[in-house]
Amino acid sequence: MKHFTLKNFFTLFILFIGATTFAQTELKGKVADFLTFQPIESASVYIENTTIGSITNTDGNFVLKVPQEHLSDTLVISSIGYKSFRVVISEFENGSDIFLEEDVASLDEVVIVADPRPTTGNGIVMKAIEKLPKNLPELPYLQKGFLRHKERNKKEYKWLIESAITLYDSSYASGAKNNLKINVDETRKSYDLRDIDSLFTYSAYLKSIGSNAGNLNRNRIKTSSLVDAIKWNDSRVNGLENLFKGKLNLVRNSDVTGALFGKNVLEKHEFTLDTILVDNGRKLYKIKISKGNDFVGLNTPNIYNEGFEPKGWVYIYYDNYAIKKVEYELVAGSDIQKKRSKSLYDTQVLHKLIVTYMEYKDKMYPNYIYYETPKLVNIGDRSSDRIKTEAEPGFDKGEQYYYTIQEILFSEIIQDPEIIAQELMQNDWSADIFSSKPYNEAFWENYNVLLESKEEEKLIQDLSKRASLYKE
């Protein structure tokens, strides 16, 4: 009897601890412009003085799971160029619409000052790069995040994976190649129609391993071989490892040789001060990015990833020169790249990147990453007589050209050395999003994710139906 009572006591104790630890309140709402009533996309929704947060989707909607111990804290909703909305979480009216008012500072008011500070876009960006060692993390940290990886054409999704990931970074001063790790922890959704994927990719893969491609026939290729080719292509073009450790991690990797935002950034970029905005009460430079004296290249092995013109915006805090946000596109610029991009992808924009940062304990950490790039697939004729193919009855150009999108939302920063050391020892540290994992329902009940837009939700539902039929 004594043994039975003790056993039940511990069972109840564990259940109690679990219930109190994982109890969550789910907040929902929509953020819109006060004057136009238009939804505000990518507005920050977070608990003040914590790293718990999310962002709004293209419809302006958000969902945020708040641990019970934070119900007395303040919810902050902010977006660059708007006045922030603040409310005690326990007093937030769930499902309500939040309207943000425009908040823009005067350019003349800020630029004409007595202290010696740069007043041109080039000067401000160079100052921000100089200040990176001070503004980026100096000590090792972990970040927990949510990844949505999707591949689609203009009409439908072809592949969708949603995962929880962990990022380890030893510090800005250390090189990312050997001191940054990513792990895929859990998988929430995985709808996979890769069998329709690229024979072009498979041909390139065979060449990379010294094999002759010859005339390829999909019916004679093992699915496992095709999967190997896709993994290979993903790792060199848009895999998680490449995204975090490569040149497109513009701010984090600005101190490596040949970095796009490195010491020689002005050779290939021109920065022009556009205006001064306000973000959560702080002044912010809005600076336009355009082409410098030379084209930008990514030096990707076995791919002509050169001949680009950079376009976009960089947002830098006025008070400490910390980079808050980068919107960056690489557009075909050279004649060779323009022809290649039009023929293979039907677009001139080959890389589109958005990175926003959150400030936590006076340091800037990645908060949200959006990366989009077109993809080679064997759909339709891409040869010189392509026009004849497009004239055939039933041809749909919207189904021919594919692109990949990766979105990452980081919702937790861990700085405790003991927890970091434990994760480093226990984690396998695999960034392979292809590997299958069992669905862990309890895990996802308390994990903050990116809310789908109405269009995405419909496409995902359609993909899930097609994936079920495909398996049958």
C-alpha positions in Angstrom: 0.0 0.0 0.0 2.8 2.3 0.8 4.4 1.7 -2.6 1.1 2.4 -4.4 0.5 5.6 -2.5 4.0 6.9 -3.2 3.7 6.1 -6.9 0.4 7.9 -7.2 1.7 10.9 -5.3 4.6 11.3 -7.8 2.3 10.8 -10.7 0.0 13.5 -9.5 3.0 15.8 -8.7 4.4 15.4 -12.2 1.0 16.1 -13.8 0.6 19.2 -11.6 4.0 20.5 -12.6 3.3 19.8 -16.2 0.0 21.6 -16.1 1.4 24.6 -14.4 4.5 24.7 -16.6 2.8 24.4 -19.9 -0.4 26.3 -19.3 -0.8 28.8 -22.1 -3.2 31.6 -23.1 -3.7 32.0 -26.8 -4.0 35.6 -28.0 -5.5 36.4 -31.4 -6.0 39.6 -33.3 -5.6 41.6 -36.5 -3.3 44.7 -37.0 -4.3 47.3 -39.5 -3.5 50.9 -40.6 -5.6 53.5 -38.7 -6.3 55.6 -41.8 -6.5 53.0 -44.6 -7.8 50.0 -42.7 -5.3 47.9 -44.7 -3.7 45.0 -42.9 -0.1 45.5 -41.7 2.1 42.6 -42.5 5.1 41.5 -40.4 4.2 43.7 -37.4 5.9 42.5 -34.2 3.7 41.1 -31.5 5.6 40.3 -28.3 5.7 40.3 -24.5 7.7 43.3 -23.3 11.2 42.4 -21.8 11.0 38.9 -23.0 11.9 37.1 -26.3 8.4 35.6 -26.6 6.7 36.9 -29.7 5.4 36.5 -33.2 4.5 38.5 -36.3 1.4 39.2 -38.3 0.8 37.4 -41.6 -0.2 39.0 -45.0 -3.7 39.4 -43.7 -2.5 41.3 -40.6 -3.6 38.4 -38.3 -1.6 37.0 -35.5 -1.7 34.3 -32.9 0.6 34.3 -29.8 0.7 31.6 -27.0 1.5 33.3 -23.7 2.7 31.3 -20.6 0.5 31.9 -17.6 3.3 33.6 -15.6 3.3 36.5 -18.2 -0.4 37.4 -18.0 0.5 40.5 -15.9 3.1 41.7 -18.4 2.7 44.1 -21.3 1.8 43.0 -24.8 3.5 45.3 -27.4 2.5 45.5 -31.1 4.8 47.5 -33.2 5.7 48.1 -36.8 8.3 50.4 -38.4 6.7 53.8 -39.2 3.8 53.4 -36.7 3.1 54.2 -33.1 3.2 51.1 -30.9 0.2 49.6 -29.2 0.6 48.5 -25.6 -1.8 46.7 -23.2 -1.6 44.5 -20.2 -2.0 40.9 -21.5 -4.8 40.0 -19.0 -6.7 43.1 -20.3 -6.3 42.3 -24.0 -9.6 41.8 -25.8 -9.0 38.5 -27.7 -9.9 38.6 -31.3 -10.0 42.4 -31.5 -8.7 44.6 -34.3 -5.7 46.8 -33.5 -5.2 50.0 -35.5 -1.8 51.6 -35.6 -1.2 55.3 -36.3 1.6 56.5 -38.6 4.6 57.9 -36.8 7.3 59.5 -39.0 10.2 61.8 -37.8 11.4 64.8 -39.7 14.6 64.1 -41.8 15.9 67.7 -41.3 15.2 67.5 -37.6 17.5 64.5 -37.2 20.3 65.1 -39.8 21.1 68.7 -38.9 22.7 68.2 -35.5 25.9 69.4 -33.9 27.5 66.1 -33.0 29.9 64.6 -35.6 28.0 61.8 -37.2 27.6 60.6 -40.8 24.8 62.3 -42.8 24.9 60.2 -45.9 23.6 56.7 -46.5 27.0 55.3 -47.3 28.4 56.8 -44.1 25.6 55.6 -41.9 25.9 52.0 -43.2 29.6 52.0 -42.7 29.2 53.2 -39.2 26.6 50.5 -38.6 29.0 47.8 -39.8 31.8 49.3 -37.6 29.4 49.0 -34.6 28.4 45.4 -35.3 30.9 43.9 -32.7 29.2 46.0 -30.1 25.6 45.5 -31.2 25.6 41.8 -32.0 25.9 39.0 -29.3 29.4 38.6 -27.7 28.5 35.4 -25.9 27.2 32.0 -27.0 23.4 31.6 -27.1 20.6 29.3 -28.3 17.5 30.4 -30.2 14.3 28.3 -30.6 12.4 28.9 -33.7 9.7 27.8 -36.2 10.5 27.0 -39.9 8.0 26.9 -42.7 9.7 25.6 -45.9 7.4 25.6 -49.0 7.9 25.1 -52.7 5.2 26.1 -55.1 4.3 27.5 -58.5 2.0 30.4 -59.1 -1.1 28.2 -58.5 -0.4 25.6 -55.8 2.0 24.2 -53.3 4.1 21.2 -54.3 5.9 20.7 -51.0 5.5 21.9 -47.5 7.5 21.2 -44.3 7.0 22.9 -40.9 9.6 22.3 -38.2 10.8 23.5 -34.9 14.5 24.3 -35.0 17.3 25.2 -32.6 20.1 27.6 -33.6 23.4 27.8 -31.7 25.7 30.7 -32.3 29.0 31.0 -30.3 29.2 34.8 -31.0 29.5 37.4 -33.8 33.3 37.4 -33.5 33.5 33.7 -34.3 33.2 32.4 -37.9 29.8 31.0 -38.7 31.2 28.0 -40.7 32.5 26.2 -37.6 30.8 28.0 -34.7 27.1 28.1 -35.8 24.9 25.0 -35.6 21.2 24.3 -36.6 19.1 21.4 -35.6 15.6 20.3 -36.7 13.9 19.3 -33.5 10.3 18.4 -34.4 8.2 18.3 -37.5 4.6 19.5 -37.5 3.6 19.1 -41.2 5.3 17.4 -44.1 3.4 17.1 -47.4 5.8 15.8 -49.9 5.3 15.5 -53.7 8.9 15.4 -54.6 8.5 12.8 -57.3 7.4 15.4 -59.7 10.6 17.3 -59.0 13.6 18.2 -61.1 15.3 16.0 -63.7 17.5 19.1 -64.2 18.6 18.8 -60.6 19.3 15.1 -61.0 21.4 15.7 -64.1 23.5 18.3 -62.2 23.8 16.0 -59.3 25.2 13.2 -61.5 27.7 15.5 -63.0 28.8 16.6 -59.5 29.7 13.0 -58.6 31.4 12.3 -61.9 28.6 10.3 -63.5 27.3 10.7 -67.0 23.6 11.9 -67.1 22.8 10.8 -70.7 19.1 10.6 -71.6 17.1 10.6 -68.4 13.8 8.9 -67.9 11.9 9.5 -64.6 10.4 6.0 -64.7 13.8 4.5 -64.5 15.1 6.6 -61.6 14.8 5.3 -58.1 13.0 7.7 -55.8 15.8 7.4 -53.3 18.3 8.6 -55.9 16.1 11.6 -56.7 15.8 12.5 -53.0 19.6 12.4 -52.8 19.8 14.8 -55.7 17.3 17.2 -54.1 19.1 17.1 -50.8 22.3 17.9 -52.6 20.7 20.8 -54.4 19.0 22.1 -51.3 22.3 22.2 -49.4 24.1 24.3 -52.0 21.3 26.7 -52.9 18.7 27.2 -50.1 19.4 24.8 -47.3 19.4 26.0 -43.7 23.1 25.5 -43.4 23.7 27.7 -46.5 21.2 30.4 -45.4 22.8 30.8 -42.0 26.5 30.2 -42.9 26.6 31.7 -46.3 26.9 35.2 -47.8 23.1 35.9 -47.6 23.4 36.1 -43.8 24.4 39.6 -44.5 24.8 41.1 -41.0 25.9 38.0 -39.0 28.6 37.1 -41.5 29.8 40.5 -42.4 33.3 39.9 -41.0 34.2 36.9 -43.2 36.3 37.2 -46.4 34.3 38.4 -49.3 31.2 39.2 -47.3 28.5 41.3 -49.1 28.2 43.7 -46.1 31.9 43.6 -45.3 34.6 46.2 -45.4 34.4 46.5 -49.2 30.6 46.8 -49.2 30.7 50.1 -51.1 32.4 48.5 -54.2 29.1 46.7 -55.1 26.5 48.7 -53.2 25.3 52.3 -53.0 23.4 53.4 -50.0 21.1 56.5 -50.1 19.5 58.0 -47.0 15.7 58.2 -47.8 14.0 59.3 -44.6 13.8 58.9 -40.8 11.1 56.6 -39.4 10.1 55.7 -35.9 10.0 52.2 -34.4 8.6 51.7 -31.0 9.5 55.3 -30.1 13.0 55.2 -31.5 14.2 57.0 -34.6 15.3 54.8 -37.4 17.2 55.6 -40.6 15.6 54.2 -43.8 18.3 53.7 -46.4 17.9 52.6 -50.0 20.2 49.9 -51.4 21.3 50.1 -55.1 24.1 48.9 -57.3 27.7 50.1 -56.8 30.5 50.0 -59.3 30.4 46.2 -59.8 27.9 43.4 -59.9 27.2 41.2 -56.8 28.0 37.5 -56.9 27.5 34.6 -54.4 30.3 32.3 -55.6 28.1 29.2 -55.4 29.9 26.0 -56.5 28.7 24.6 -59.8 26.1 27.4 -60.3 26.4 30.6 -62.2 25.2 32.7 -59.2 26.9 35.9 -60.4 26.0 39.2 -62.3 23.4 40.6 -59.9 22.4 44.1 -59.0 21.4 44.6 -55.3 18.1 46.4 -54.5 16.3 47.0 -51.2 16.3 48.8 -47.9 18.3 48.7 -44.6 16.8 50.2 -41.4 19.3 51.4 -38.8 18.6 52.8 -35.3 19.7 56.4 -35.0 20.9 56.2 -31.4 23.3 53.2 -31.5 23.6 52.3 -35.3 22.1 48.9 -34.7 20.7 47.3 -37.8 17.0 46.6 -37.2 15.9 45.2 -40.6 17.3 44.4 -44.1 15.2 44.0 -47.2 17.6 42.7 -49.9 17.0 41.5 -53.5 19.6 40.3 -56.0 18.3 41.1 -59.5 19.8 39.8 -62.8 22.1 42.6 -64.0 24.6 41.2 -66.4 23.5 40.2 -69.9 24.4 36.5 -69.2 22.4 36.4 -66.0 19.4 38.2 -67.5 19.1 35.6 -70.3 19.7 32.7 -67.9 17.1 34.0 -65.5 14.4 34.6 -68.1 14.9 31.2 -69.7 15.2 29.1 -66.6 13.0 30.9 -64.1 10.9 33.5 -65.9 12.0 36.1 -63.4 14.8 38.6 -62.9 14.8 38.4 -59.1 16.9 35.4 -58.1 17.2 36.0 -54.4 14.8 37.9 -52.1 15.7 38.2 -48.4 14.1 39.9 -45.4 15.7 39.8 -42.0 14.5 41.6 -38.9 16.2 41.8 -35.5 15.0 42.1 -32.0 16.8 43.9 -29.2 17.4 41.9 -26.1 19.7 43.0 -23.2 21.2 45.6 -25.5 22.1 43.1 -28.3 20.4 42.4 -31.6 19.2 38.9 -32.3 17.6 37.5 -35.5 13.8 37.6 -35.1 12.3 36.8 -38.5 13.8 35.6 -41.8 12.2 35.3 -45.2 14.1 33.9 -48.1 12.7 33.3 -51.6 14.5 31.9 -54.7 13.3 30.3 -57.9 13.8 26.6 -58.5 14.7 24.4 -61.5 12.1 21.7 -62.2 11.4 19.6 -65.3 8.0 21.1 -66.2 7.5 22.1 -69.8 10.0 22.9 -72.5 12.8 25.3 -71.6 14.6 25.1 -75.0 15.0 27.7 -77.7 11.7 26.6 -79.3 9.9 27.1 -76.0 7.5 29.5 -77.7 6.0 26.6 -79.7 5.4 24.7 -76.6 3.6 27.6 -74.9 1.3 27.9 -77.9 0.0 24.4 -77.5 -3.6 24.0 -76.1 -3.7 23.5 -72.4 -0.3 24.9 -71.6 -0.4 26.8 -68.3 2.7 29.0 -67.6 1.6 29.4 -64.0 2.4 25.7 -63.5 5.8 25.7 -65.2 7.9 27.9 -62.9 8.6 27.0 -59.3 10.1 28.9 -56.4 11.1 28.0 -52.8 10.2 30.1 -49.7 11.7 29.7 -46.3 10.3 31.6 -43.3 11.8 31.4 -39.8 10.3 32.9 -36.7 12.5 32.9 -33.6 10.6 33.0 -30.3 13.1 32.2 -27.5 16.6 33.2 -26.6 18.6 31.1 -24.2 21.8 32.5 -22.6 22.2 30.1 -19.7 25.7 28.4 -20.1 24.6 25.2 -18.5 21.6 24.8 -20.8 23.7 25.6 -23.8 26.4 23.1 -22.8 23.7 20.4 -22.3 22.2 21.0 -25.7 25.5 21.0 -27.4 26.2 17.6 -26.0 22.8 16.0 -26.5 21.7 17.4 -29.8 22.7 15.6 -33.0 22.7 19.0 -34.8 21.3 18.0 -38.1 19.8 20.7 -40.3 18.2 18.1 -42.6 14.6 19.1 -43.0 14.0 16.0 -45.2 14.4 13.4 -42.4 11.1 12.1 -41.2 10.1 12.6 -37.6 7.0 11.3 -35.7 4.4 14.0 -34.9 4.6 15.2 -31.3 1.2 16.7 -30.6 2.0 17.7 -27.0 5.1 19.6 -28.2 3.2 21.7 -30.7 0.3 22.6 -28.4 2.6 25.1 -26.6 4.9 26.2 -29.5 4.6 29.6 -31.2 4.3 29.2 -35.0 3.8 31.5 -38.0 0.0 31.9 -38.7 -0.9 31.1 -42.3 -2.7 33.6 -44.4 -6.1 32.7 -45.9 -4.5 31.9 -49.2 -1.8 29.8 -47.6 -4.3 27.9 -45.5 -6.3 27.0 -48.7 -3.2 25.9 -50.5 -2.0 23.8 -47.6 -5.4 22.1 -47.4 -5.3 21.4 -51.1 -1.8 20.0 -50.8 -2.7 17.8 -47.9 -5.5 16.3 -50.0 -3.3 15.7 -53.0 -0.6 14.2 -50.8 -3.0 11.7 -49.3 -4.2 10.7 -52.8 -0.6 10.5 -53.9 0.3 8.0 -51.1 -2.7 5.9 -52.1 
